[in-house]
Amino acid sequence: PLFLLAPGDQDLAGFVRLYDSLDITGNPLSSDTQSNLRQLASRLQAAGITLQRPRNLLTAVKPDNEELAVSFRPLQPRVLTPARRGQEIFPSYNEQSINHLIQSLEPDVPGRLAALEHEFNTLKSQLQDWGGNNKKPASERILSCWRREGITQSTSATPDGALLDLTLDLSGLNVEVLPNLDADFSHVGSLLMKNEGLYSPPEGFLSRFTNLRTLDLTNSYLTELPQALRNMNHLTRLILNGNSIALTDATARILSQRTTLQVLEMNNNPLQWLPDLSQMTQLRALALSRTGLRDWPPGLEALTSMQRINLSRNNLTSIPDYLINPAQQHLAASARLTNVINVSHNQFDESARLQALIYQMRLEAAGIRLSRRNLLFTINE
């Protein structure tokens, strides 16, 4: 068919895998078909595209007269060195980088290089199937990220020593839907997708980024927590501000199990459920403003190293005793926590305000001073 033999320039690369797997030997091809095949061979040659299999669409064609045999020379597979094959996958790499790549594939250089080529070709095909012109900027960034282009020195590394110095930033591209991918993006440390208009979590995309330290999905119209978070066991910063996420008991547990988190921001989401924070001992910053809270986050009392807690603009009416009425021996520990809590614009009743006043007197009597923006100050805002 003509769509296969004469595709548009933008579609040519997408047919390469099919050309490579087709064998039409022994078919009575018309002169027009043979002519189209010769033109296709020339286009592939001009584009620098090589078919790898010994028998493919072009090598299988056998001209049946001398004139055609002279005029038609199907492309023969080139025998490429591992370095050359690596260069075709990573065209921006210099000689030193290519040599390092080949060394990293030992002892099975042929097998692992073939797997890398397959992964690369599959990624290109999936991106081509996903995108039109409006997806091109995102596709280019994703492919560049997979190729580790723009890599910089970093001290952040995975447990096996691979540097996590790459950030994939798709913010503001408003792609609405992201593709399901098979490629490995475990070398990426930060994934930024702010203002994307996604509505539902792109699970088949997020699941490829298993070593993320930072995930930012601010203002992306999400209504539920991404399930892919289950396998992000090294995540330290999760930013989900400005969505429409309502947690369930199950998704709240997913958050509770992200024990590596240092920053959790979910401002402006109708959460409904709250994660238990008691196991999140590395947490340093928590932002739950405008989330409709009526209760305090469970497990907060265990987080004595917090540096910032924003619970403003919610529906809190009372303050738990571990903060406002601790035993004398726990007074200093409670002060460290109340010192970093912002509870402005809540619905505290007079009993809570009176307790706060008594607590403040206890702190003053013990010689404990708080910073200006703390629970005792913001409770009256």
C-alpha positions as CSV (number, residue, x, y, z in Angstrom):
1,P,0.0,0.0,0.0
2,L,1.1,3.5,-0.8
3,F,0.8,4.8,2.8
4,L,3.5,2.3,3.7
5,L,5.8,2.9,0.7
6,A,5.4,6.7,0.6
7,P,4.7,8.1,4.0
8,G,5.0,11.7,4.9
9,D,8.4,12.9,6.0
10,Q,7.2,13.3,9.6
11,D,5.9,9.7,9.6
12,L,8.9,8.0,7.9
13,A,10.8,7.1,11.1
14,G,7.6,5.6,12.6
15,F,7.6,2.9,10.0
16,V,11.2,1.7,10.4
17,R,10.4,-1.1,12.7
18,L,7.8,-2.4,10.3
19,Y,10.1,-2.1,7.3
20,D,12.7,-4.1,9.2
21,S,10.3,-6.9,10.0
22,L,8.6,-7.3,6.6
23,D,9.7,-10.0,4.2
24,I,7.9,-10.0,0.8
25,T,10.2,-12.3,-1.1
26,G,8.5,-14.2,-3.9
27,N,5.6,-11.9,-4.4
28,P,4.8,-10.7,-8.0
29,L,5.5,-7.0,-7.4
30,S,4.4,-4.5,-10.0
31,S,6.8,-2.1,-11.7
32,D,5.1,0.7,-9.8
33,T,5.7,-1.0,-6.5
34,Q,9.3,-1.6,-7.4
35,S,9.7,2.0,-8.3
36,N,8.2,3.1,-5.0
37,L,10.6,0.7,-3.2
38,R,13.6,2.3,-4.9
39,Q,12.4,5.8,-3.9
40,L,11.8,4.6,-0.3
41,A,15.4,3.2,-0.2
42,S,16.7,6.5,-1.3
43,R,14.7,8.4,1.3
44,L,15.9,6.1,4.1
45,Q,19.5,6.5,2.9
46,A,19.1,10.3,2.8
47,A,17.7,10.3,6.3
48,G,20.5,8.2,7.6
49,I,18.2,5.3,8.6
50,T,19.5,1.8,8.4
51,L,17.5,-1.4,8.5
52,Q,19.2,-3.9,10.8
53,R,17.8,-7.3,9.9
54,P,19.4,-9.3,7.1
55,R,16.0,-9.8,5.5
56,N,13.7,-6.8,5.5
57,L,11.3,-5.0,3.2
58,L,14.1,-3.8,0.9
59,T,16.6,-6.7,0.9
60,A,13.7,-9.1,0.2
61,V,12.9,-7.5,-3.1
62,K,14.4,-9.4,-6.0
63,P,14.3,-7.6,-9.4
64,D,13.5,-10.1,-12.1
65,N,15.4,-8.4,-15.0
66,E,18.8,-6.9,-15.6
67,E,17.6,-3.4,-16.0
68,L,15.9,-3.4,-12.6
69,A,18.8,-5.1,-11.1
70,V,21.1,-2.3,-12.2
71,S,18.8,0.5,-11.2
72,F,17.6,-0.9,-7.9
73,R,20.2,-1.5,-5.1
74,P,18.3,-2.2,-1.9
75,L,20.0,-0.9,1.3
76,Q,22.1,-3.6,2.9
77,P,22.5,-3.7,6.7
78,R,25.6,-1.8,7.8
79,V,27.9,-3.5,10.3
80,L,28.2,-0.8,13.0
81,T,30.7,-0.8,15.8
82,P,29.3,-0.6,19.4
83,A,30.6,3.0,19.6
84,R,28.8,4.0,16.4
85,R,25.6,2.3,17.6
86,G,25.8,4.2,20.9
87,Q,26.4,7.5,19.0
88,E,23.2,7.0,17.0
89,I,21.2,6.6,20.3
90,F,23.0,9.5,22.0
91,P,24.1,11.9,19.3
92,S,25.1,14.7,21.7
93,Y,27.7,12.4,23.5
94,N,31.4,13.1,22.9
95,E,33.9,10.3,22.3
96,Q,34.7,10.0,26.0
97,S,31.0,9.7,27.0
98,I,30.4,7.1,24.3
99,N,33.4,5.0,25.6
100,H,32.1,5.3,29.1
101,L,28.7,4.1,27.9
102,I,30.2,1.1,26.2
103,Q,32.2,0.2,29.3
104,S,29.1,0.4,31.5
105,L,27.5,-2.3,29.3
106,E,30.2,-4.8,29.9
107,P,30.4,-7.8,30.0
108,D,27.5,-8.3,27.6
109,V,27.9,-5.2,25.4
110,P,26.1,-6.7,22.3
111,G,23.1,-7.8,24.3
112,R,22.7,-4.8,26.5
113,L,23.3,-2.4,23.6
114,A,20.6,-4.2,21.6
115,A,18.2,-3.8,24.6
116,L,19.1,-0.1,24.8
117,E,18.4,0.3,21.1
118,H,15.1,-1.4,21.5
119,E,14.2,0.8,24.5
120,F,15.1,3.9,22.5
121,N,13.2,2.9,19.4
122,T,10.1,2.0,21.5
123,L,10.3,5.3,23.3
124,K,10.4,7.2,20.0
125,S,7.5,5.2,18.7
126,Q,5.4,5.8,21.8
127,L,6.1,9.5,21.7
128,Q,5.2,9.6,18.0
129,D,1.9,7.8,18.6
130,W,1.1,10.1,21.5
131,G,1.8,13.5,20.0
132,G,0.8,15.9,17.3
133,N,2.4,19.3,16.8
134,N,1.1,20.5,20.2
135,K,2.9,17.6,21.9
136,K,6.3,18.2,20.2
137,P,7.9,20.4,22.9
138,A,7.0,17.8,25.6
139,S,8.1,14.9,23.4
140,E,11.5,16.6,22.8
141,R,12.0,17.2,26.5
142,I,11.1,13.6,27.4
143,L,13.5,12.2,24.8
144,S,16.3,14.6,25.8
145,C,15.8,13.6,29.4
146,W,16.0,9.9,28.6
147,R,19.2,10.5,26.7
148,R,20.6,12.3,29.9
149,E,21.3,15.4,27.9
150,G,22.1,18.5,29.9
151,I,23.6,16.4,32.7
152,T,25.4,18.3,35.5
153,Q,27.5,17.4,38.5
154,S,25.4,16.3,41.5
155,T,25.9,14.7,44.9
156,S,22.5,13.1,44.8
157,A,22.6,9.4,43.9
158,T,20.6,6.2,43.9
159,P,21.6,3.3,46.1
160,D,23.6,1.8,43.2
161,G,25.6,5.1,42.8
162,A,23.8,6.5,39.7
163,L,23.7,10.3,39.8
164,L,20.3,11.9,40.0
165,D,21.1,15.2,38.4
166,L,18.4,15.4,35.8
167,T,15.2,17.4,36.1
168,L,12.3,16.8,33.6
169,D,10.3,20.0,33.5
170,L,7.0,19.8,31.6
171,S,5.4,22.7,33.4
172,G,3.0,24.9,31.5
173,L,2.9,22.8,28.4
174,N,-0.8,21.9,29.1
175,V,-0.6,18.5,27.4
176,E,-3.7,17.2,29.3
177,V,-2.7,13.6,28.7
178,L,0.7,12.0,29.1
179,P,1.7,8.8,27.3
180,N,2.2,5.4,28.8
181,L,5.9,4.6,28.5
182,D,8.1,1.5,28.7
183,A,11.4,3.3,28.9
184,D,13.4,3.6,32.2
185,F,13.6,7.0,33.8
186,S,15.1,5.9,37.1
187,H,18.0,8.3,36.5
188,V,15.7,11.3,36.9
189,G,15.7,13.1,40.3
190,S,13.0,15.8,39.8
191,L,9.8,15.7,37.8
192,L,8.0,19.1,37.5
193,M,4.5,19.1,35.9
194,K,2.9,22.3,37.1
195,N,-0.2,23.8,35.3
196,E,-0.7,20.7,33.1
197,G,-4.5,20.3,33.2
198,L,-4.2,16.5,33.6
199,Y,-7.4,15.9,35.6
200,S,-6.5,12.2,36.2
201,P,-3.0,10.9,37.3
202,P,-0.9,9.7,34.3
203,E,0.0,6.4,36.0
204,G,1.6,4.8,33.0
205,F,3.9,7.8,32.8
206,L,4.7,8.4,36.4
207,S,5.4,4.7,37.1
208,R,8.7,4.9,35.1
209,F,10.2,7.5,37.5
210,T,11.0,5.2,40.4
211,N,13.9,7.2,41.9
212,L,12.3,10.7,42.1
213,R,13.3,13.0,44.9
214,T,11.0,15.7,43.9
215,L,7.5,15.5,42.3
216,D,5.6,18.7,41.6
217,L,2.1,18.5,40.2
218,T,0.9,21.9,41.3
219,N,-2.3,23.2,39.6
220,S,-2.9,20.2,37.4
221,Y,-6.6,19.6,38.1
222,L,-6.0,16.2,39.7
223,T,-8.9,14.7,41.6
224,E,-7.1,11.8,43.2
225,L,-3.7,10.9,44.5
226,P,-1.4,9.1,41.9
227,Q,-1.1,5.4,42.7
228,A,2.4,5.5,41.3
229,L,3.5,7.1,44.6
230,R,3.5,3.6,46.0
231,N,6.8,2.8,44.3
232,M,8.5,6.2,44.8
233,N,10.5,5.0,47.8
234,H,13.1,7.8,47.8
235,L,10.7,10.8,47.4
236,T,11.7,13.8,49.6
237,R,9.5,16.6,48.2
238,L,5.9,16.1,47.1
239,I,4.1,19.2,45.9
240,L,0.4,18.9,45.1
241,N,-0.9,22.4,45.7
242,G,-3.9,23.7,43.9
243,N,-5.6,20.5,42.7
244,S,-9.0,19.0,43.7
245,I,-7.6,15.9,45.4
246,A,-9.9,14.1,47.9
247,L,-8.1,11.4,49.8
248,T,-9.6,8.1,50.7
249,D,-8.5,5.8,53.5
250,A,-6.5,3.8,51.0
251,T,-4.7,6.8,49.4
252,A,-4.1,8.5,52.8
253,R,-2.2,5.3,53.7
254,I,-0.1,5.6,50.5
255,L,1.0,9.1,51.8
256,S,1.6,7.8,55.3
257,Q,4.0,5.2,53.9
258,R,6.2,7.8,52.1
259,T,8.5,7.9,55.1
260,T,11.3,9.6,53.2
261,L,9.3,12.7,52.7
262,Q,10.8,16.0,54.0
263,V,8.3,18.3,52.4
264,L,4.6,17.7,51.8
265,E,2.5,20.4,50.4
266,M,-1.2,19.9,49.6
267,N,-2.6,23.4,50.0
268,N,-6.0,24.1,48.3
269,N,-7.3,20.5,48.0
270,P,-10.5,19.2,49.5
271,L,-8.7,16.4,51.3
272,Q,-11.5,14.9,53.5
273,W,-9.1,12.2,54.8
274,L,-5.7,12.9,56.4
275,P,-2.5,10.8,56.4
276,D,-1.1,9.5,59.6
277,L,2.2,11.4,60.0
278,S,3.6,9.4,62.9
279,Q,6.0,7.3,60.7
280,M,7.1,10.3,58.5
281,T,9.9,11.2,60.9
282,Q,12.0,13.0,58.3
283,L,9.2,15.5,57.6
284,R,10.3,19.1,58.0
285,A,7.6,21.1,56.2
286,L,3.9,20.5,56.0
287,A,1.4,22.7,54.1
288,L,-2.3,21.9,54.4
289,S,-3.9,25.4,54.1
290,R,-7.4,25.6,52.6
291,T,-8.0,21.9,52.8
292,G,-11.2,21.9,54.9
293,L,-9.5,20.5,58.0
294,R,-11.7,20.0,61.1
295,D,-9.2,17.8,62.9
296,W,-5.5,18.0,63.4
297,P,-3.3,15.7,61.4
298,P,-2.8,12.4,63.3
299,G,0.7,11.7,64.4
300,L,1.8,15.4,64.3
301,E,3.0,15.1,68.0
302,A,5.7,12.7,66.9
303,L,7.3,15.2,64.5
304,T,9.5,17.3,66.9
305,S,11.9,18.4,64.2
306,M,9.4,20.3,62.1
307,Q,10.4,23.6,60.7
308,R,7.2,24.8,59.0
309,I,3.5,23.8,59.5
310,N,0.8,25.7,57.7
311,L,-2.7,24.8,58.7
312,S,-4.2,28.2,58.0
313,R,-7.7,28.9,56.5
314,N,-9.3,25.7,57.7
315,N,-12.1,24.8,60.1
316,L,-10.2,24.0,63.2
317,T,-12.0,24.8,66.4
318,S,-9.8,23.3,69.1
319,I,-6.1,22.6,69.9
320,P,-4.9,19.2,71.1
321,D,-3.5,18.9,74.6
322,Y,-0.1,17.7,73.5
323,L,0.4,21.2,72.1
324,I,-1.5,23.5,74.3
325,N,-1.7,21.7,77.7
326,P,1.4,19.4,77.9
327,A,2.9,18.0,81.1
328,Q,5.6,20.3,82.5
329,Q,8.4,17.9,81.4
330,H,7.1,18.1,77.8
331,L,6.7,21.9,77.8
332,A,9.9,22.6,75.8
333,A,9.1,19.9,73.3
334,S,5.6,21.3,72.7
335,A,7.1,24.8,72.3
336,R,9.4,23.6,69.5
337,L,6.3,22.4,67.6
338,T,3.9,25.3,68.4
339,N,6.7,27.7,67.4
340,V,6.4,26.6,63.7
341,I,2.6,26.3,63.3
342,N,0.5,28.8,61.5
343,V,-3.3,28.4,62.3
344,S,-4.5,31.8,61.1
345,H,-8.1,32.1,59.8
346,N,-9.6,29.1,61.5
347,Q,-12.7,28.8,63.7
348,F,-11.2,28.5,67.2
349,D,-13.7,28.7,70.1
350,E,-13.2,30.8,73.2
351,S,-12.1,27.7,75.2
352,A,-9.2,27.2,72.8
353,R,-8.2,30.9,73.0
354,L,-8.2,30.7,76.8
355,Q,-6.1,27.6,76.8
356,A,-3.6,29.3,74.4
357,L,-3.4,32.3,76.8
358,I,-2.7,30.0,79.8
359,Y,-0.1,28.1,77.7
360,Q,1.6,31.3,76.8
361,M,1.9,32.2,80.5
362,R,3.4,28.9,81.2
363,L,6.0,29.4,78.5
364,E,6.9,32.8,79.8
365,A,7.3,31.5,83.3
366,A,9.7,28.8,82.0
367,G,11.6,31.4,80.1
368,I,10.7,30.0,76.7
369,R,10.3,32.5,73.9
370,L,8.6,31.8,70.5
371,S,9.1,33.5,67.2
372,R,6.5,35.9,66.0
373,R,4.7,33.7,63.5
374,N,3.6,30.8,65.7
375,L,0.5,29.1,66.9
376,L,-0.1,31.5,69.8
377,F,0.2,34.6,67.5
378,T,-1.8,33.3,64.5
379,I,-4.7,31.8,66.6
380,N,-6.0,35.4,66.9
381,E,-5.8,36.2,63.2
